[in-house]
Amino acid sequence: MDTREDRWARAMRAERLGDSAAYEAFLRDFAVSLRRIVALQLRQMRFSVSETEDVVQEVLIAVHSRRDQWNPDRPLRPWLNAITRYKIIDAGRRLRRHARGRIDFTEEEWAAVFATDEVDFDHNVADMEKLISELPRSEQAAVRALGLEGASAREAAEQLGSSEGAIRVAFHRSLKKLMAAAKERF
């Protein structure tokens, strides 16, 4: 009986002998199964299945870059399962970190932002500058670069000598602080 495990293992062995077509067929077939597994795992972890393709690609890259580490005398599926499991765990950690720093406005909050008919720009700019000046220096710089000057995260990172990720985190943290401070005062 020719099982999927046998076909995949033969394809991996054939790749070592230079058969790239067999290896590509294995990757395509594995990716189909992998998408179902990853989507199910993400759903169980209460994450959006829209992240599935990113995780699938990470697993495929890991399998490809580590394919020489698989022992052809051992079963293939446990090796694939281990890589898949660890990539899903990594994705879960990354998605949890991302969710903590993300700010999602409700429709009512967005409506409130644009609801004011009369705007006193001089007063608002002074209030905004006062709130920004109370932030830590790194967060002030991120708010000014991204929020006021309209720079991209990459441009702000270069300008401030930091990483794009650190700039984004500082910006989102400062937005949360500014919103809380504005609600308190106004």
C-alpha positions, 0 to 999 in steps of 0.5 A, spaced: 500 500 500 502 506 497 501 511 503 502 519 503 508 518 508 511 513 503 510 518 497 513 524 501 519 520 503 520 517 496 520 524 494 525 527 499 530 521 498 529 523 490 531 530 492 537 528 495 539 525 488 537 531 484 530 530 482 527 537 483 520 535 480 519 530 485 521 534 491 516 540 488 510 535 487 512 533 495 512 540 497 505 542 493 502 536 496 504 537 503 502 544 503 495 542 501 495 538 507 498 543 511 493 549 510 488 544 513 492 543 519 494 550 520 487 553 519 485 548 524 490 550 529 489 557 529 482 556 530 483 552 536 488 558 538 482 563 537 486 566 531 484 569 525 485 563 519 487 569 515 494 568 518 494 561 515 498 562 509 503 566 512 504 560 517 504 555 511 510 559 508 514 559 514 513 551 515 515 550 508 521 554 508 523 551 515 522 544 511 526 546 505 532 549 509 532 543 514 531 538 509 538 535 509 537 534 517 531 529 516 534 522 516 531 517 511 532 511 515 526 514 519 519 516 518 518 523 515 511 525 518 514 525 525 519 530 523 514 534 519 510 534 525 515 537 529 517 543 524 509 544 523 508 544 531 514 549 533 512 554 527 505 554 529 507 555 536 512 561 534 506 564 530 501 564 536 506 567 540 507 573 535 500 573 534 499 574 541 504 580 542 501 583 536 494 583 538 496 586 545 499 592 541 494 593 536 489 598 537 482 597 534 477 602 534 469 601 534 465 604 529 462 609 535 469 611 536 471 612 529 464 616 528 466 620 535 473 622 532 469 626 526 463 628 529 465 635 532 463 640 527 467 646 530 474 645 531 479 650 535 485 648 531 490 653 536 487 650 542 487 643 539 494 643 537 496 646 544 493 640 547 496 635 543 503 638 544 502 638 551 500 631 551 505 629 547 510 632 551 508 628 557 510 621 554 517 618 554 522 621 549 522 615 545 515 615 544 515 623 543 519 622 537 515 616 534 509 620 535 512 626 532 515 622 526 509 617 524 503 621 527 505 628 525 510 628 520 507 622 516 513 618 516 513 611 514 516 606 520 522 605 515 523 612 515 522 614 522 527 608 524 532 611 520 531 618 522 531 616 530 536 610 529 532 604 531 528 598 528 522 599 525 518 594 530 521 598 536 518 605 532 511 601 531 511 599 538 513 606 541 508 609 536 502 604 538 504 605 546 504 612 546 497 612 542 494 608 547 497 613 553 495 619 549 488 616 548 487 615 555 490 622 557 485 625 553 479 622 555 481 623 562 482 631 561 477 632 556 
